[in-house]
Amino acid sequence: MTVVRRLILVVAIATGVVCASATAASSLSLSPTNWQSSIISIAPSTDAVTVAVHNGGEVIQLTTEPGHTALIPGYRNEPYLRITATSEVQANLKSPTWWTNKDMTGSGAIPDSADPPAEPEWSTIATNGSVSWHDHRLHAMNGVPADTNWTVLVTVDDEPVVIRGQLTELPSHGPLLEVLLAILAAAAIVSLGFRRAWTASSLALLVGSALTIIVAIGGWTATPTGFTPPRLSLLASVLAGVLAVACVVLRRSSRRLSVVTMVGAVAALAWWVALNFASLTAVFIPNSLDAAIVRFTVGLGLGIVVGIAATIIVSGGFTDDVAGQAVVESGTVADSA
C-alpha cells in the first residue's frame, strides 16, 4: 500500500497547489467562442508597431519595434499601459482600467487609490516590447449586437494612431464528426470489453489521457502573459493520466483497489471533457493546437468515458479479468488462464 499512499499524496499536493494558485490568480481566463473580432484599419499606417486580436477579441496584442514607444489610454483616457523605447512594458497602477480589465466581465474591484487624474504609478510587467490586454470594447458581452464596430486609440512615438475593427458572431461548429467519433469509440470499448474489459478500458484510458495532456499543454502555451492558464484542465488531464498508469500497475492488486482506481481515472477524464465540452461547437478555441485536434480529443474522451462506464456495468465491476478472476466471454463466465 506504500505505492498507493504515495500516489494519493502526490495527487493531493498537486491538487492543492493548482487550486490555491487558481484562487490567487486573476479571473482573466480565455474560453472557446463563436465571436470574431478583426482589425479593419490602422490609421495612420505605421511600421513602428504591430497589432493583433486573438480568440474572438478577448485578447488584443500590441508589439513595438525596438526604439519606439507606445502609450495605451484607459477607458477614461487616463494612462493605462505603455511600452518604452527600451522595450519595457509598464502598467499604471493608478489607472481604474488596469483593475477593471482584471476580470472578463469588467466587474473587477477598483481600489480607492485608483485615480485617473493622478500622477501615474508605473510598474514594469514585461521587458519584451509586447503587451496583451483584455479590452471590453473588442469582445462579446451581454447586449452587444453582431457586426459591431469598435475603436481603440493608442499613441505611437507621441503620435495618435486609431485602430478600428469589427466584432462579428459566426455560426457554431457542427460537431457531427466528433459525435460519431464518440459513438464509435464507446462501441469499440464495449465490444472489446466482452472479452477483455480491463485491458480494453486501461488502454483506452492511457491513450485518451495522453491526448488530453497534450491538448491541455497546448491551451497553457497559448495563454498570453497576464491571463490565467487552464490550470484545472491540466490538472484533470494529469490526474487521468496518473490514474490510468495506476490502473496498469495495480491490475494484480485487490479487486476493490483496482476498480476504485479505474473509476477515478474515468471520473478525471470525464472532468476534463466537461471542462472542454464547449470546444465541440466553438469556432475559436484558445489553444496552440489546431481546433480540429482539440475537438477530436474531446469527442474521443467523451466516447472513452461512455464506453468504460458501459463496460463497468456489463462486466459487473470488472469481475472478468481483474486479479485473475472470471472472464466474461460471449455472455458466459469461464475461468481465466
For each residue, the residues with C-beta under 8 A, 3 or more apart:
1: 4 5
2: 5 6
3: 6 7 249
4: 1 7 8 250 257
5: 1 2 8 9
6: 2 3 9 10
7: 3 4 10 11 242 246
8: 4 5 11 12
9: 5 6 12 13
10: 6 7 13 14 242
11: 7 8 14 15 239 242
12: 8 9 15 16
13: 9 10 16 17
14: 10 11 17 18 235 238 239
15: 11 12 18 19 235 239
16: 12 13 19 20
17: 13 14 20 21
18: 14 15 21 22 231 232 234 235
19: 15 16 22 23 235
20: 16 17 23 24
21: 17 18 24 25 231
22: 18 19 25 228 231 232
23: 19 20
24: 20 21
25: 21 22 228 231
26: 102 103 226 227 228
27: 102 103 104 108 228
28: 101 102 103 104 134 226 227 228
29: 104 227 228 229 230
30: 55 58 59 222 223 227 286
31: 58 278 286
32: 278 279 281 282 284 285 286
33: 55 56 58 139 140 282 283 284
34: 56 169 170 171 172 281 282 283 284
35: 56 57 139 140 167 168 169 170 284
36: 56 57 167 168 169 170 283 284
37: 53 56 57 138 139 150 165 166 167 168
38: 53 165 166 168
39: 42 51 52 53 163 164 165
40: 149 164 165 166
41: 162 163 164
42: 39 45 46 51 161 162 163 164
43: 161 162 164
44: 159 161
45: 42
46: 42 49 156 159 161
47: 65
48: 64 65 68 70 156 157
49: 46 62 63 64 65 68 70 154 156 161
50: 62 63
51: 39 42 60 61 62 63 163
52: 39 60 61
53: 37 38 39 57 59 60 61 138 165
54: 58 59 60 61 132 224 286
55: 30 33 58 59 284 286
56: 33 34 35 36 37 139 140 283 284
57: 35 36 37 53 60 135 138 139 140 165 167
58: 30 31 33 54 55 104 134 138 139 286
59: 30 53 54 55 132 133 134 224 227
60: 51 52 53 54 57 132 133 134 135 138 152
61: 51 52 53 54 130 131 132 224
62: 49 50 51 70 72 83 130 131 154
63: 49 50 51 129 130 131
64: 48 49 68 69 70 83 87 129 130 156
65: 47 48 49 68 129
66: 85 87 129
67: 85
68: 48 49 64 65 83 85 156 157
69: 64 82 83 84 85 156 157 158
70: 48 49 62 64 82 83 154 155 156 157
71: 79 81 82 154 155
72: 62 80 81 82 131 133 152 154 155
73: 77 78 79 80 153 154 155
74: 77 78 79 80 92 95 96 97 98 116
75: 96 97 100 136
76: 96 97 116
77: 73 74 116
78: 73 74 92 94 95 96 97 116 117 120
79: 71 73 74 82 92 95 120
80: 72 73 74 91 92 95 97 98
81: 71 72 89 90 91 92 98 131 133
82: 69 70 71 72 79 89 90 92 122
83: 62 64 68 69 70 87 88 89 90 129 130 131
84: 69 87 88 90
85: 66 67 68 69
86:
87: 64 66 83 84 127 128 129
88: 83 84 124 126 127
89: 81 82 83 124 125 126 127 128 129 130 131
90: 81 82 83 84 122 123 124 125
91: 80 81 95 98 122 123 125
92: 74 78 79 80 81 82 95 98 120 121 122 123
93: 98 113 114 121 122 123
94: 78 113 114 115 116 118 119 120 121
95: 74 78 79 80 91 92 98 99 114 116 120
96: 74 75 76 78 99 100 110 114 115 116
97: 74 75 76 78 80 100 101
98: 74 80 81 91 92 93 95 101 102 114
99: 95 96 102 108 109 110 111 114
100: 75 96 97 103 106 108 110 136
101: 28 97 98 106 108 133 134 135 136
102: 26 27 28 98 99 108
103: 26 27 28 100 106 107 108
104: 27 28 29 58 134
105: 141
106: 100 101 103 136 141
107: 103
108: 27 99 100 101 102 103
109: 99
110: 96 99 100 114
111: 99 114
112:
113: 93 94
114: 93 94 95 96 98 99 110 111
115: 94 96 118
116: 74 76 77 78 94 95 96
117: 78
118: 94 115 121
119: 94
120: 78 79 92 94 95
121: 92 93 94 118
122: 82 90 91 92 93
123: 90 91 92 93
124: 88 89 90 127
125: 89 90 91 131 225 226
126: 88 89 130 131 225
127: 87 88 89 124
128: 87 89
129: 63 64 65 66 83 87 89
130: 61 62 63 64 83 89 126
131: 61 62 63 72 81 83 89 125 126
132: 54 59 60 61 224 225 226 227
133: 59 60 72 81 101 226
134: 28 58 59 60 101 104 139 227
135: 57 60 101 138 139 152
136: 75 100 101 106 139 141
137: 150 151 152
138: 37 53 57 58 60 135 150 152 165 167
139: 33 35 37 56 57 58 134 135 136 167
140: 33 35 56 57 144 167 169
141: 105 106 136 144
142:
143:
144: 140 141 148 167
145: 148
146: 167 168 169
147: 166 167 168
148: 144 145 166 167
149: 40 164 165 166 167
150: 37 137 138 164 165 166 167
151: 137 162 163 164 165
152: 60 72 135 137 138 162 163 165
153: 73 160 161 162 163
154: 49 62 70 71 72 73 160 161 163
155: 70 71 72 73 158 159 160 161
156: 46 48 49 64 68 69 70 159 161
157: 48 68 69 70
158: 69 155
159: 44 46 155 156
160: 153 154 155
161: 42 43 44 46 49 153 154 155 156
162: 41 42 43 151 152 153
163: 39 41 42 51 151 152 153 154
164: 39 40 41 42 43 149 150 151
165: 37 38 39 40 53 57 138 149 150 151 152
166: 37 38 40 147 148 149 150
167: 35 36 37 57 138 139 140 144 146 147 148 149 150
168: 35 36 37 38 146 147
169: 34 35 36 140 146
170: 34 35 36 283
171: 34 283
172: 34 281 282 283
173: 280 281 282 283 291 295
174: 281
175: 178 179 280 281 295 299
176: 179 180
177: 180 181 299
178: 175 181 182 280 295 296 298 299 302
179: 175 176 182 183 299
180: 176 177 183 184
181: 177 178 184 185 296 299 300 303
182: 178 179 185 186 299 300 302 303 306
183: 179 180 186 187 303
184: 180 181 187 188 303
185: 181 182 188 189 204 299 300 302 303 304 307
186: 182 183 189 190 303 304 306 307 310
187: 183 184 190 191 307
188: 184 185 191 192 307
189: 185 186 192 193 200 201 204 303 304 307 308 310 311
190: 186 187 193 194 307 310 311 314
191: 187 188 194
192: 188 189 195 196 197 199 200
193: 189 190 196 197 200 201 307 310 311 314 315
194: 190 191 197 314 328 329 330 331
195: 192 327 328 329
196: 192 193 199 200 320 321 327
197: 192 193 194 200 201 311 314 315 318 320 321 328
198: 201 202 247 251 258 262 318 320 321 322
199: 192 196 202 203 321
200: 189 192 193 196 197 203 204 311
201: 189 193 197 198 204 205 247 262 307 308 311 312 318
202: 198 199 205 206 244 247 248 251 262
203: 199 200 206 207
204: 185 189 200 201 207 208 304 307 308
205: 201 202 208 209 240 243 244 247 262 265 266 269 304 308
206: 202 203 209 210 241 244 245 248
207: 203 204 210 211 300 304
208: 204 205 211 212 240 244 269 297 300 301 304
209: 205 206 212 213 237 240 241 243 244 265 268 269
210: 206 207 213 214 241
211: 207 208 214 215 297 300 301
212: 208 209 215 216 236 237 240 241 269 272 297 301
213: 209 210 216 217 234 237 238 241
214: 210 211 217 218 289 297
215: 211 212 218 219 237 276 287 289 293 294 297
216: 212 213 219 220 230 233 234 236 237 238 272
217: 213 214 220 221 234
218: 214 215 221 222 287 288 289 293 294
219: 215 216 222 223 229 230 233 234 286 287 288
220: 216 217 223 229 230 234
221: 217 218 288
222: 30 218 219 286 287 288
223: 30 219 220 227 228 229 230 286
224: 54 59 61 132 227
225: 125 126 132
226: 26 28 125 132 133
227: 26 28 29 30 59 132 134 223 224
228: 22 25 26 27 28 29 223 231
229: 29 219 220 223 234
230: 29 216 219 220 223 233 234 275 286
231: 18 21 22 25 228 234 235
232: 18 22 235 236 275
233: 216 219 230 236 237 272 275 276
234: 18 213 216 217 219 220 229 230 231 237 238
235: 14 15 18 19 231 232 238 239
236: 212 216 232 233 239 240 268 269 271 272 275
237: 209 212 213 215 216 233 234 240 241 268 272
238: 14 213 216 234 235 241 242
239: 11 14 15 235 236 242 243 268 271
240: 205 208 209 212 236 237 243 244 265 268 269 271 272
241: 206 209 210 212 213 237 238 244 245
242: 7 10 11 238 239 245 246
243: 205 209 239 240 246 247 261 262 264 265 268
244: 202 205 206 208 209 240 241 247 248 265
245: 206 241 242 248 249
246: 7 242 243 249 250 261 265
247: 198 201 202 205 243 244 250 251 258 261 262 265
248: 202 206 244 245 251
249: 3 245 246
250: 4 246 247 253 257 258 261
251: 198 202 247 248 258 322 323
252: 323 324
253: 250 257 258 323
254: 257 258 323
255: 258 259 317 318 319 322 323 325
256: 259 260
257: 4 250 253 254 260 261
258: 198 247 250 251 253 254 255 261 262 318 322 323
259: 255 256 262 263 312 317 318 322
260: 256 257 263 264
261: 243 246 247 250 257 258 264 265
262: 198 201 202 205 243 247 258 259 265 266 308 312 318
263: 259 260 266 267 312
264: 243 260 261 267 268
265: 205 209 240 243 244 246 247 261 262 268 269
266: 205 262 263 269 270 304 305 308 309 312
267: 263 264 270 271
268: 209 236 237 239 240 243 264 265 271 272
269: 205 208 209 212 236 240 265 266 272 273 301 304 305
270: 266 267 273 274 305
271: 236 239 240 267 268 274 275
272: 212 216 233 236 237 240 268 269 275 276 301
273: 269 270 276 277 298 301 302 305
274: 270 271 277
275: 230 232 233 236 271 272
276: 215 233 272 273 279 294 297 298
277: 273 274 280 298
278: 31 32 281 282
279: 32 276 282 285 291 294 295 298
280: 173 175 178 277 295 298 299
281: 32 34 172 173 174 175 278
282: 32 33 34 172 173 278 279 285 291
283: 33 34 36 56 170 171 172 173 291
284: 32 33 34 35 36 55 56 291
285: 32 279 282 291 294 295
286: 30 31 32 54 55 58 219 222 223 230
287: 215 218 219 222 291 294
288: 218 219 221 222
289: 214 215 218 293 294
290: 293 294
291: 173 279 282 283 284 285 287 294 295
292: 295 296
293: 215 218 289 290 296 297
294: 215 218 276 279 285 287 289 290 291 297 298
295: 173 175 178 279 280 285 291 292 298 299
296: 178 181 292 293 299 300
297: 208 211 212 214 215 276 293 294 300 301
298: 178 273 276 277 279 280 294 295 301 302
299: 175 177 178 179 181 182 185 280 295 296 302 303
300: 181 182 185 207 208 211 296 297 303 304
301: 208 211 212 269 272 273 297 298 304 305
302: 178 182 185 273 298 299 305 306
303: 181 182 183 184 185 186 189 299 300 306 307
304: 185 186 189 204 205 207 208 266 269 300 301 307 308
305: 266 269 270 273 301 302 308 309
306: 182 186 302 303 309 310
307: 185 186 187 188 189 190 193 201 204 303 304 310 311
308: 189 201 204 205 262 266 304 305 311 312
309: 266 305 306 312 313
310: 186 189 190 193 306 307 313 314
311: 189 190 193 197 200 201 307 308 314 315 318
312: 201 259 262 263 266 308 309 315 317 318
313: 309 310 316
314: 190 193 194 197 310 311 328
315: 193 197 311 312 318 319 320 328
316: 313 319 320 328
317: 255 259 312
318: 197 198 201 255 258 259 262 311 312 315 321 322
319: 255 315 316 322 325 326 328
320: 196 197 198 315 316 325 326 327 328 329 336
321: 196 197 198 199 318 324 325 327 336
322: 198 251 255 258 259 318 319 325
323: 251 252 253 254 255 258
324: 252 321 336
325: 255 319 320 321 322 336
326: 319 320 333 334 335 336
327: 195 196 320 321 333 334 335 336
328: 194 195 197 314 315 316 319 320 331 332 333
329: 194 195 320 332 333 334
330: 194
331: 194 328
332: 328 329
333: 326 327 328 329
334: 326 327 329
335: 326 327
336: 320 321 324 325 326 327
337:
